[in-house]
C-alpha cells in the first residue's frame, strides 16, 4: 500500500492538479515550478527579496549585485578597499 501511495504522489498527473500559490504547472516530476520572482522552499513558493543595488537574475529565482557592488550575506555593498 505504501508503495502505491508513493507512486501516486510522485506522478505528474497528481502533482499537476495541485500546485502552490505563485507557481505554474509544468511537465516535470513535481508538476509545478515557481513563477519568476519566487523560489521553491519545500512545497511553497516564497518571494525572492532583492536588496537595494541588486537585480533579479535571468533565471528569475536568484539575484546578483549591480556593477560596482558586491554581495555580502543578503545585501549589496560597495567593496571595501
URTA-V908976 format. One record per pair of residues at least 24 apart in sequence whose ideal C-beta (glycine too) atoms are under 8 Angstrom apart, sorted by the first residue. I is the first residue (numbers start at 1). GAP is how many residues later the second one is. Records with the same first field share a line. If there is no record, write none. Layout:
I: GAP ; GAP
This chain:
20: 24 ; 25
21: 24
22: 25
34: 27
35: 25
36: 24 ; 25
49: 25
51: 24 ; 25
52: 24
53: 24
